Amino acid sequence: MRPALLVVLVVWSCAAVLCADEPVADQGFFQRAADRPWETPQRMPEPRYGMEGAERVAAVSATASRIPAESADPIGAASTVAFPAPGPETPPAATGQDGEYYTLDELRTEMKKLAWTKGDFRIVPYGWLWGSAIYETERSFPGPYTLYVLSATDEGEHSFVIDTRRTRLGFDVAGPRIPMFGDAESGGKAEIDFHGAFVVENKPGVLLRHAYGEIKNDQFRLLAGQTYDVISPLYPGTLSYSVGWGGGNIGYRRAQVRLERYFDLSDGCLLTVQGSGNQNIVSDFASTPGIRTESSAWPVIEGRVATTLGDRNPGGRPVTFGVSGHIGEQGFDFLTPGPPPFSPPVENNARRRTWSVNADLYVPLTERFGVQAEFFTGENLSTFLGGVIQGVSPLTHETIRSTGGWFDVWYDWSPRLHSHAGYGLDDPLDADVIQGRSYNQFIFANMVFDVTKNLNVGFEVSSWETLYIDNRPGGVAPKPGESVGLEFTGKYGF
């Protein structure tokens, strides 16, 4: 094990002894509800997301029933209040810090202070200033965060980056109810960060993260716009902007039309069914001469079925297990023959399949300790950030199969001190890759301290290893890329 990671694990052990008897409060980056209004804490346990995933907080619900008055979220979607979705036939009440309850009318009055209003619409702005300082023993790609480590044959030097482009701004919209859909709520979200295309680091481009409208209630959700994939919905608790992409965590954001249904089978069992038709995005060969990418004639189809078992009320620790997958195709015009020795011929209107089968698991073992994990296997996964960001081989023009996953263990040392540690890998099939990245893994451990409800700081040690192959006749494989990263990060949100 690398020395830097060993130091972090020793610190973990010491903190466990020092903080063993301290009660844990529900606050901090890793104590947030997910930005999935169909599976918030009344419906499922809180996913333990990292700095990227912590922003997935439920949208404002006009009928939310048990809303903690002091559950402030500096990186939440709606305001300084976390918004669990309503449970069936639950009396409208919200606990305050003093143990008292707000009535629904009182809660709505408080919410009006946090939002802009225009007629029947309520607009809640949010955002957070997010900066990180990152040192790496070997240079990674793309730099401000890691997808894989560049080969020591070509790079291998140390790297230092200060990045603030991960700063995010957005707003949530809560609109009037829709009688045609059983008086369901309407709403939406728009969010940007600054990791779009740029010329130099201090002149960043805007990146659209979310832009969607939705209609929802306790039984269904209908969404149209750009947001997260249905498949593989969890994130490891790393502090990195890239949350393990390329290293075993697949799934991104894309334009889609999504429908979800929720079935309360009993007090201790919830069944969630989700499906979506998605814009076909082709990320391979985006700037390769002689190859033109194009969208196919049908959308990428994604689906997920999940079961949540246990008490879904506040304080409960239900277990959630989900199975998901996708299928679709990508279009290419190979206008010139491929490179030797395989020299694939010219092919117009070529279609290449993309698919995956995935599993996700979330298990809160105690009030302060739990595990989560995901597994995937599939083909042509670069657009989902799998296959170590390789989908179609440039040598054969055929798809690349890959298998991987990750697991994450979290522990709350105290009401303000939280940690995650985890491991992930992405293992493309060597016979498909032939020349390129054949394996990618990472391990991480971190600590996050809640200075206030609006200010959090964290430190993480991670180790990435990327292997390369060259199985062409006479080919020589590049040296592996092996890097230890030290990242200090801070967020100040509103």
C-alpha positions as CSV (number, residue, x, y, z in Angstrom):
1,M,0.0,0.0,0.0
2,R,1.3,3.5,-0.8
3,P,2.7,5.4,2.2
4,A,0.4,8.4,1.8
5,L,-2.7,6.1,2.0
6,L,-1.3,4.3,5.0
7,V,-1.0,7.7,6.8
8,V,-4.6,8.4,6.1
9,L,-5.8,5.0,7.4
10,V,-3.8,5.6,10.6
11,V,-5.5,9.0,11.0
12,W,-8.8,7.2,10.5
13,S,-8.0,4.8,13.3
14,C,-6.9,7.5,15.7
15,A,-10.1,9.6,15.0
16,A,-12.2,6.5,15.6
17,V,-10.8,6.3,19.2
18,L,-11.1,10.0,19.9
19,C,-14.6,10.4,18.5
20,A,-16.0,7.0,19.5
21,D,-18.5,8.4,22.1
22,E,-19.7,11.5,20.3
23,P,-23.2,11.6,19.0
24,V,-23.7,12.2,15.3
25,A,-25.9,14.9,13.9
26,D,-27.4,15.0,10.5
27,Q,-25.3,17.6,8.8
28,G,-22.3,18.0,6.5
29,F,-21.6,17.1,2.9
30,F,-22.1,13.4,3.4
31,Q,-25.4,13.7,5.3
32,R,-27.4,15.1,2.4
33,A,-30.5,13.7,0.7
34,A,-30.2,12.8,-3.0
35,D,-31.5,15.0,-5.8
36,R,-34.0,12.3,-6.7
37,P,-37.4,13.4,-5.5
38,W,-38.7,9.9,-6.0
39,E,-36.2,8.4,-3.6
40,T,-35.5,10.9,-0.9
41,P,-35.2,9.9,2.8
42,Q,-38.9,9.2,3.3
43,R,-38.6,6.8,0.4
44,M,-35.0,5.5,0.7
45,P,-31.8,6.0,2.7
46,E,-29.7,9.0,2.1
47,P,-27.0,8.1,-0.5
48,R,-23.6,9.0,0.8
49,Y,-22.3,11.1,-2.1
50,G,-19.1,13.0,-2.3
51,M,-18.5,16.6,-3.3
52,E,-19.9,16.0,-6.7
53,G,-22.9,14.0,-5.6
54,A,-23.7,16.0,-2.5
55,E,-25.5,18.5,-4.7
56,R,-28.1,16.0,-5.6
57,V,-30.6,17.3,-3.1
58,A,-34.4,17.0,-3.5
59,A,-36.2,19.8,-5.1
60,V,-38.6,22.0,-3.1
61,S,-41.9,20.2,-2.5
62,A,-45.0,22.2,-1.7
63,T,-46.4,19.1,0.0
64,A,-43.3,18.0,1.8
65,S,-44.3,16.5,5.1
66,R,-41.4,16.0,7.5
67,I,-38.9,18.8,6.7
68,P,-36.2,19.3,9.3
69,A,-36.2,23.1,10.0
70,E,-32.4,23.2,10.7
71,S,-31.2,20.6,8.2
72,A,-29.3,23.3,6.3
73,D,-27.6,22.3,3.0
74,P,-25.0,24.8,1.6
75,I,-24.9,22.8,-1.6
76,G,-28.5,21.8,-1.9
77,A,-30.8,22.5,-4.8
78,A,-33.5,24.5,-3.1
79,S,-32.2,26.6,-0.3
80,T,-30.7,26.2,3.2
81,V,-33.3,23.5,3.9
82,A,-33.1,19.8,3.0
83,F,-36.3,18.5,1.4
84,P,-37.3,14.9,2.0
85,A,-40.3,13.8,-0.2
86,P,-43.6,13.1,1.5
87,G,-44.4,9.6,2.8
88,P,-47.9,8.2,2.2
89,E,-50.5,9.4,4.7
90,T,-47.9,11.2,6.8
91,P,-49.2,14.1,8.8
92,P,-47.7,17.4,7.6
93,A,-45.1,18.3,10.2
94,A,-41.5,19.3,10.4
95,T,-39.1,19.0,13.3
96,G,-37.2,22.0,14.4
97,Q,-33.9,22.2,16.2
98,D,-35.8,22.5,19.5
99,G,-37.8,19.4,18.8
100,E,-41.0,21.3,18.0
101,Y,-43.0,20.9,14.8
102,Y,-43.8,23.3,12.0
103,T,-47.3,23.1,10.5
104,L,-47.4,23.0,6.7
105,D,-48.7,26.6,6.5
106,E,-45.9,27.8,8.8
107,L,-43.4,25.9,6.7
108,R,-44.7,27.6,3.5
109,T,-44.4,31.0,5.2
110,E,-40.8,30.3,6.0
111,M,-40.1,29.1,2.4
112,K,-41.4,32.3,1.0
113,K,-38.6,34.1,2.7
114,L,-36.0,32.0,0.8
115,A,-37.5,32.3,-2.8
116,W,-38.4,34.7,-5.5
117,T,-42.0,34.5,-6.6
118,K,-43.7,35.3,-9.9
119,G,-47.4,34.6,-10.0
120,D,-47.8,30.9,-9.2
121,F,-44.1,30.2,-9.6
122,R,-41.5,30.1,-6.8
123,I,-37.8,30.4,-7.8
124,V,-35.1,29.4,-5.3
125,P,-31.5,30.4,-6.3
126,Y,-28.6,28.3,-4.9
127,G,-24.9,27.9,-5.5
128,W,-21.6,27.3,-3.9
129,L,-18.1,28.5,-4.3
130,W,-15.9,25.4,-4.7
131,G,-12.2,25.4,-4.9
132,S,-9.5,22.7,-4.7
133,A,-5.7,22.6,-4.6
134,I,-4.4,19.3,-6.0
135,Y,-0.9,17.8,-6.0
136,E,-0.1,14.7,-8.0
137,T,3.1,12.6,-8.1
138,E,2.4,11.9,-11.8
139,R,0.3,13.9,-14.2
140,S,-3.3,12.7,-14.8
141,F,-5.8,13.5,-17.5
142,P,-7.4,16.0,-17.8
143,G,-5.7,17.8,-15.0
144,P,-8.1,19.6,-12.7
145,Y,-9.5,16.1,-11.8
146,T,-8.5,12.6,-12.7
147,L,-10.1,10.2,-15.2
148,Y,-6.8,8.2,-15.7
149,V,-3.1,8.6,-15.2
150,L,-1.0,9.4,-18.3
151,S,1.7,6.9,-19.1
152,A,5.1,7.5,-17.5
153,T,6.6,6.9,-21.0
154,D,5.1,10.2,-22.1
155,E,4.6,12.2,-18.9
156,G,5.4,11.0,-15.4
157,E,6.3,14.4,-13.9
158,H,4.7,15.9,-10.9
159,S,1.7,18.2,-11.2
160,F,0.0,21.0,-9.1
161,V,-3.4,22.5,-9.9
162,I,-5.7,25.0,-8.3
163,D,-9.2,24.7,-9.7
164,T,-12.3,26.9,-9.0
165,R,-14.1,26.0,-12.2
166,R,-16.2,23.5,-10.3
167,T,-18.1,26.4,-8.7
168,R,-21.8,26.0,-9.4
169,L,-24.8,28.2,-9.7
170,G,-28.4,27.2,-10.2
171,F,-32.1,27.7,-9.4
172,D,-35.0,25.5,-8.6
173,V,-38.5,26.3,-9.8
174,A,-41.7,25.2,-8.1
175,G,-44.8,25.9,-10.3
176,P,-48.6,25.4,-10.0
177,R,-50.2,22.1,-9.7
178,I,-51.4,20.3,-12.8
179,P,-55.1,19.1,-12.6
180,M,-54.7,16.8,-15.6
181,F,-52.1,14.8,-13.7
182,G,-54.1,14.4,-10.5
183,D,-53.1,17.8,-9.1
184,A,-49.4,16.8,-9.2
185,E,-46.7,19.4,-8.6
186,S,-44.8,21.0,-11.4
187,G,-41.2,22.3,-11.2
188,G,-37.8,22.4,-12.7
189,K,-34.1,23.0,-12.3
190,A,-31.3,24.8,-14.2
191,E,-27.6,24.5,-13.1
192,I,-24.2,25.3,-14.5
193,D,-20.6,25.1,-13.6
194,F,-17.5,26.3,-15.4
195,H,-15.8,23.2,-16.6
196,G,-16.9,23.8,-20.2
197,A,-14.5,24.4,-23.1
198,F,-11.8,27.1,-22.3
199,V,-8.8,28.7,-23.8
200,V,-6.8,29.1,-20.6
201,E,-7.6,28.1,-17.1
202,N,-8.6,31.6,-15.9
203,K,-11.0,32.0,-18.8
204,P,-13.4,29.1,-18.3
205,G,-16.4,28.1,-20.4
206,V,-19.9,27.5,-19.0
207,L,-21.0,23.9,-18.7
208,L,-24.7,23.1,-18.6
209,R,-25.3,20.5,-15.9
210,H,-29.1,20.4,-15.5
211,A,-32.0,22.0,-17.3
212,Y,-35.3,20.2,-17.0
213,G,-39.0,20.5,-16.1
214,E,-40.9,17.9,-14.1
215,I,-44.3,16.9,-12.9
216,K,-44.4,14.7,-9.8
217,N,-46.3,13.3,-6.8
218,D,-46.0,10.3,-4.4
219,Q,-46.9,7.9,-7.2
220,F,-45.0,9.1,-10.3
221,R,-42.5,11.5,-11.8
222,L,-42.4,12.7,-15.4
223,L,-39.3,14.7,-16.4
224,A,-38.1,16.2,-19.6
225,G,-34.7,17.8,-20.0
226,Q,-31.1,17.2,-19.1
227,T,-30.1,15.6,-15.8
228,Y,-28.4,12.4,-14.4
229,D,-28.7,9.0,-16.0
230,V,-31.1,6.5,-14.7
231,I,-28.5,3.8,-14.5
232,S,-26.0,3.5,-11.7
233,P,-27.4,6.3,-9.6
234,L,-24.9,6.3,-6.7
235,Y,-21.5,8.1,-6.3
236,P,-18.5,7.1,-4.2
237,G,-17.7,9.7,-1.5
238,T,-14.5,11.0,-3.0
239,L,-13.9,14.7,-2.9
240,S,-12.8,14.8,-6.6
241,Y,-14.9,16.5,-9.1
242,S,-14.8,13.4,-11.3
243,V,-16.2,11.0,-8.6
244,G,-14.5,7.9,-9.9
245,W,-15.4,8.3,-13.6
246,G,-13.1,6.2,-15.7
247,G,-12.3,4.2,-12.6
248,G,-15.4,2.1,-12.1
249,N,-18.2,4.6,-11.7
250,I,-20.3,4.9,-14.8
251,G,-23.2,7.3,-15.5
252,Y,-23.3,11.0,-16.5
253,R,-25.9,13.5,-17.5
254,R,-27.8,13.8,-20.8
255,A,-31.0,15.1,-22.3
256,Q,-33.9,12.7,-21.7
257,V,-37.6,12.0,-21.2
258,R,-38.1,10.1,-18.0
259,L,-41.0,8.3,-16.3
260,E,-40.9,6.9,-12.8
261,R,-43.4,5.0,-10.7
262,Y,-43.3,4.2,-7.0
263,F,-45.2,1.3,-5.4
264,D,-45.5,1.2,-1.6
265,L,-45.9,-2.5,-1.2
266,S,-45.9,-2.2,2.6
267,D,-44.6,0.0,5.4
268,G,-41.2,-1.7,5.0
269,C,-41.0,-2.2,1.2
270,L,-40.9,0.3,-1.6
271,L,-40.6,-0.7,-5.3
272,T,-39.3,2.0,-7.7
273,V,-39.4,1.6,-11.4
274,Q,-37.7,4.1,-13.7
275,G,-37.3,4.4,-17.5
276,S,-36.0,7.0,-19.9
277,G,-35.4,7.7,-23.6
278,N,-32.1,9.6,-23.9
279,Q,-30.2,11.7,-26.5
280,N,-27.6,9.6,-28.2
281,I,-24.2,11.1,-27.4
282,V,-21.1,10.0,-29.3
283,S,-17.9,10.9,-27.6
284,D,-15.3,8.7,-29.5
285,F,-13.5,10.3,-32.5
286,A,-15.0,13.7,-31.9
287,S,-12.0,15.4,-33.6
288,T,-10.4,12.4,-35.5
289,P,-9.8,13.2,-39.2
290,G,-11.6,10.8,-41.5
291,I,-14.3,9.8,-39.0
292,R,-17.6,11.6,-38.7
293,T,-19.9,10.9,-35.7
294,E,-23.7,11.0,-35.9
295,S,-26.8,10.3,-33.9
296,S,-28.7,7.2,-34.6
297,A,-32.4,6.9,-35.4
298,W,-33.6,5.9,-32.0
299,P,-32.8,7.0,-28.4
300,V,-30.7,5.3,-25.9
301,I,-33.1,3.4,-23.5
302,E,-32.3,3.3,-19.8
303,G,-34.2,1.5,-17.0
304,R,-33.9,0.7,-13.4
305,V,-35.8,-1.3,-10.8
306,A,-35.0,-0.8,-7.1
307,T,-36.3,-2.2,-3.8
308,T,-36.0,-0.3,-0.5
309,L,-36.5,-2.5,2.6
310,G,-36.8,-1.2,6.1
311,D,-38.1,1.9,7.9
312,R,-38.1,4.9,5.6
313,N,-39.1,7.4,8.2
314,P,-36.5,9.8,9.7
315,G,-34.1,7.9,11.8
316,G,-34.7,4.7,9.9
317,R,-31.9,2.8,8.1
318,P,-33.5,1.1,5.1
319,V,-31.4,-0.9,2.6
320,T,-31.7,-0.2,-1.1
321,F,-30.8,-2.6,-3.9
322,G,-31.2,-1.7,-7.6
323,V,-30.7,-3.3,-11.0
324,S,-30.3,-1.1,-14.0
325,G,-29.3,-1.1,-17.7
326,H,-29.3,0.6,-21.0
327,I,-29.2,-0.2,-24.7
328,G,-28.7,1.9,-27.8
329,E,-26.5,2.5,-30.7
330,Q,-24.0,5.1,-32.0
331,G,-23.5,6.2,-35.6
332,F,-20.2,6.7,-37.4
333,D,-19.1,7.4,-41.0
334,F,-15.6,5.9,-41.4
335,L,-14.6,7.9,-44.5
336,T,-11.1,6.5,-44.8
337,P,-9.6,3.0,-44.0
338,G,-8.4,2.5,-40.5
339,P,-4.7,2.2,-39.6
340,P,-2.6,-1.0,-40.1
341,P,-2.3,-3.8,-39.3
342,F,-6.1,-4.3,-39.2
343,S,-6.9,-1.6,-41.7
344,P,-10.7,-1.7,-41.3
345,P,-12.4,-0.6,-44.6
346,V,-14.4,2.5,-45.3
347,E,-17.9,2.2,-43.8
348,N,-20.7,4.7,-44.2
349,N,-23.6,4.9,-41.8
350,A,-21.9,2.4,-39.5
351,R,-23.8,1.5,-36.3
352,R,-22.2,0.3,-33.1
353,R,-24.2,-1.0,-30.1
354,T,-23.9,0.3,-26.6
355,W,-25.3,-1.5,-23.6
356,S,-24.8,-2.1,-19.9
357,V,-26.1,-4.2,-17.0
358,N,-25.6,-2.7,-13.5
359,A,-26.3,-3.1,-9.9
360,D,-26.3,-0.7,-7.0
361,L,-26.4,-1.3,-3.2
362,Y,-26.8,1.1,-0.3
363,V,-26.6,-0.3,3.3
364,P,-26.5,2.0,6.4
365,L,-25.3,-0.4,9.1
366,T,-25.5,2.0,12.0
367,E,-26.3,5.6,12.6
368,R,-22.8,6.6,11.7
369,F,-21.4,3.8,9.6
370,G,-22.4,2.2,6.3
371,V,-21.4,1.0,2.8
372,Q,-22.5,1.5,-0.7
373,A,-21.3,-0.1,-4.0
374,E,-22.0,-0.4,-7.7
375,F,-21.1,-3.0,-10.4
376,F,-21.3,-2.7,-14.2
377,T,-20.6,-4.7,-17.3
378,G,-21.2,-3.6,-20.8
379,E,-20.0,-2.5,-24.2
380,N,-19.1,0.8,-25.8
381,L,-19.3,2.8,-22.6
382,S,-17.2,5.8,-23.2
383,T,-20.2,8.1,-23.3
384,F,-21.1,6.8,-19.9
385,L,-17.5,7.3,-18.7
386,G,-16.7,3.6,-18.7
387,G,-14.1,1.4,-20.4
388,V,-11.5,3.9,-19.1
389,I,-13.2,6.4,-21.4
390,Q,-12.9,4.1,-24.5
391,G,-15.9,2.9,-26.4
392,V,-14.8,2.0,-30.0
393,S,-11.3,0.9,-31.0
394,P,-9.5,3.3,-33.4
395,L,-7.6,0.3,-34.8
396,T,-10.6,-2.0,-35.6
397,H,-13.6,0.3,-35.5
398,E,-15.2,-2.3,-33.2
399,T,-16.7,-1.8,-29.7
400,I,-14.8,-2.3,-26.5
401,R,-16.3,-4.4,-23.7
402,S,-15.5,-3.5,-20.1
403,T,-16.4,-4.6,-16.5
404,G,-15.9,-2.8,-13.2
405,G,-17.4,-1.2,-10.2
406,W,-16.6,0.5,-6.9
407,F,-17.4,0.3,-3.2
408,D,-17.3,3.0,-0.5
409,V,-17.3,2.9,3.3
410,W,-18.4,6.0,5.3
411,Y,-18.0,6.8,8.9
412,D,-19.2,9.9,10.9
413,W,-16.6,10.5,13.6
414,S,-18.6,13.3,15.2
415,P,-21.4,15.7,14.3
416,R,-18.9,17.8,12.2
417,L,-16.3,15.3,11.1
418,H,-17.0,12.8,8.3
419,S,-14.9,10.3,6.3
420,H,-15.2,8.1,3.2
421,A,-12.8,5.4,2.0
422,G,-13.2,3.4,-1.1
423,Y,-11.9,1.5,-4.2
424,G,-12.9,1.3,-7.8
425,L,-11.7,-0.4,-11.0
426,D,-12.5,-0.4,-14.7
427,D,-11.2,-3.3,-16.7
428,P,-11.7,-3.2,-20.5
429,L,-11.2,-6.5,-22.4
430,D,-7.6,-6.5,-23.7
431,A,-8.7,-8.3,-26.9
432,D,-10.9,-5.4,-27.7
433,V,-8.6,-2.6,-26.7
434,I,-5.5,-3.9,-28.5
435,Q,-3.6,-0.6,-28.1
436,G,-4.6,1.8,-25.3
437,R,-5.7,1.8,-21.7
438,S,-6.3,-1.7,-20.5
439,Y,-7.0,-1.2,-16.7
440,N,-7.7,1.6,-14.3
441,Q,-8.1,1.6,-10.6
442,F,-8.2,4.1,-7.7
443,I,-8.3,4.0,-3.9
444,F,-9.1,7.0,-1.7
445,A,-9.6,8.1,1.9
446,N,-10.7,11.5,3.1
447,M,-12.0,13.6,5.9
448,V,-14.5,16.5,5.7
449,F,-15.1,19.0,8.5
450,D,-18.2,21.2,8.7
451,V,-16.9,24.5,9.8
452,T,-20.5,25.8,9.6
453,K,-23.7,24.7,7.9
454,N,-22.6,26.7,4.9
455,L,-18.8,26.1,4.9
456,N,-17.1,22.8,4.6
457,V,-13.4,21.9,4.1
458,G,-11.9,18.5,3.3
459,F,-8.7,16.7,2.6
460,E,-8.2,13.5,0.5
461,V,-5.4,11.1,-0.4
462,S,-6.0,9.0,-3.5
463,S,-3.9,6.6,-5.5
464,W,-4.6,5.9,-9.2
465,E,-3.0,3.3,-11.5
466,T,-3.6,3.1,-15.2
467,L,-2.2,0.2,-17.3
468,Y,-1.5,0.4,-21.0
469,I,-1.1,-2.3,-23.7
470,D,0.1,-2.5,-27.3
471,N,-0.8,-5.9,-28.7
472,R,0.0,-5.0,-32.3
473,P,2.7,-7.1,-34.0
474,G,6.0,-5.7,-32.6
475,G,4.2,-3.3,-30.3
476,V,5.8,-2.2,-27.1
477,A,3.4,-1.3,-24.2
478,P,3.9,2.1,-22.6
479,K,4.8,2.3,-19.0
480,P,1.9,2.3,-16.5
481,G,0.8,5.6,-15.0
482,E,0.9,5.6,-11.2
483,S,0.0,8.6,-9.2
484,V,-0.7,9.6,-5.6
485,G,-2.9,12.7,-5.3
486,L,-3.3,15.0,-2.4
487,E,-6.4,17.3,-2.6
488,F,-7.6,20.0,-0.3
489,T,-11.0,21.4,-1.1
490,G,-13.5,23.8,0.4
491,K,-17.1,24.8,-0.4
492,Y,-19.0,27.8,0.7
493,G,-22.6,27.6,-0.3
494,F,-25.9,29.4,-0.2
